[in-house]
Amino acid sequence: MKLYMKKFAGYWYSFVVIALLVAFFTGILEQCLYIGGWSKAPLCAKIGIPIVFVTFIGFWILMLEDLFENETIKYRILIALGMFFLHWIAILVYFWLVVFRRKKDS
C-alpha cells in the first residue's frame, strides 16, 4: 500500500512541476503575481502557493524516507546529499528512476 501512495504522490508532484513550467512559459504565472501583501493577492495565488509548498516539501520528505528505508540502494549517502542540495530536480529523478521502477511493495 505504501508503494502505491508514493507512486500517487510522484504523479501528483510531476503534474504540479509540469503545470508550473507550462504556466511560466505561457505567461499565465504572471497573472498570479501580486504586490502589496497577502491580503491583496489574487485567489489563484492564495490557493496555489500553499498547494505547491505542501506538495514540494511533502514529496521531498517522502522521497528521503524512501531512500533511507530501501536497503538495496548503493551509494545512499551520495544520493541523499544530492537530494538535499538539488531538492526538486533530484527528487523527481529519484522517483522516476527508483520508486516508479520498483515492482512490488516490500
C-alpha positions as CSV (number, residue, x, y, z in Angstrom):
1,M,0.0,0.0,0.0
2,K,2.9,2.3,0.8
3,L,4.3,2.0,-2.7
4,Y,1.0,3.0,-4.3
5,M,0.9,6.1,-2.1
6,K,4.4,7.0,-3.1
7,K,3.6,6.5,-6.8
8,F,0.4,8.6,-6.5
9,A,2.5,11.3,-4.7
10,G,5.0,11.1,-7.5
11,Y,2.4,11.5,-10.2
12,W,0.9,14.5,-8.4
13,Y,4.3,16.1,-7.9
14,S,5.2,15.6,-11.6
15,F,1.8,17.1,-12.6
16,V,2.5,20.2,-10.4
17,V,6.0,20.7,-11.8
18,I,4.8,20.4,-15.4
19,A,1.8,22.7,-14.7
20,L,4.2,25.3,-13.2
21,L,6.5,25.1,-16.1
22,V,3.7,25.4,-18.6
23,A,2.3,28.4,-16.7
24,F,5.7,30.0,-16.5
25,F,6.4,29.6,-20.2
26,T,3.0,30.7,-21.4
27,G,2.8,33.7,-19.2
28,I,-0.1,32.5,-17.1
29,L,2.0,32.6,-14.0
30,E,2.5,36.3,-14.3
31,Q,-1.3,36.9,-13.7
32,C,-0.9,35.4,-10.2
33,L,1.8,37.9,-9.2
34,Y,0.8,40.4,-6.6
35,I,2.3,43.4,-4.9
36,G,1.1,44.8,-1.6
37,G,0.8,41.8,0.7
38,W,-1.1,38.6,1.1
39,S,-4.5,40.4,1.7
40,K,-4.4,41.9,-1.8
41,A,-3.2,38.7,-3.5
42,P,-5.4,37.1,-6.2
43,L,-7.3,33.9,-5.4
44,C,-5.0,31.8,-7.7
45,A,-2.0,32.9,-5.5
46,K,-3.9,32.3,-2.2
47,I,-4.7,28.7,-3.3
48,G,-1.7,27.9,-5.5
49,I,1.2,28.9,-3.3
50,P,0.2,26.7,-0.3
51,I,-0.6,23.8,-2.5
52,V,2.7,24.0,-4.3
53,F,4.6,24.5,-1.0
54,V,2.9,21.5,0.7
55,T,3.4,19.4,-2.4
56,F,7.1,20.1,-2.7
57,I,8.0,19.8,1.0
58,G,5.8,16.7,1.5
59,F,7.2,14.9,-1.6
60,W,10.7,15.8,-0.7
61,I,10.3,14.2,2.8
62,L,8.6,11.2,1.3
63,M,11.4,10.5,-1.1
64,L,14.1,11.0,1.6
65,E,12.2,8.5,3.8
66,D,12.0,6.0,0.9
67,L,15.7,6.4,0.3
68,F,16.6,5.5,3.9
69,E,14.1,2.7,4.1
70,N,15.3,1.0,0.9
71,E,18.2,-1.3,1.8
72,T,19.1,-2.2,-1.9
73,I,20.3,1.2,-3.0
74,K,24.0,1.7,-3.3
75,Y,25.7,5.0,-2.5
76,R,22.9,6.1,-0.3
77,I,24.9,8.9,1.3
78,L,25.7,10.4,-2.1
79,I,22.1,10.2,-3.3
80,A,20.9,11.7,0.0
81,L,23.3,14.6,-0.4
82,G,22.2,15.1,-4.0
83,M,18.6,15.1,-2.9
84,F,19.3,17.5,-0.1
85,F,21.2,20.0,-2.2
86,L,19.5,19.7,-5.5
87,H,16.0,19.5,-4.0
88,W,13.2,19.4,-6.5
89,I,15.0,18.1,-9.6
90,A,16.8,15.3,-7.7
91,I,13.7,14.0,-6.0
92,L,11.8,14.0,-9.4
93,V,14.7,12.0,-10.9
94,Y,14.8,9.7,-7.9
95,F,11.1,9.0,-8.1
96,W,11.1,8.1,-11.8
97,L,14.3,6.1,-11.7
98,V,13.9,4.2,-8.4
99,V,10.4,4.3,-6.9
100,F,8.5,4.1,-10.2
101,R,10.5,1.1,-11.4
102,R,10.1,-0.8,-8.1
103,K,8.0,-3.9,-8.9
104,K,6.3,-4.7,-5.5
105,D,5.8,-3.3,-2.0
106,S,8.5,-4.7,0.3
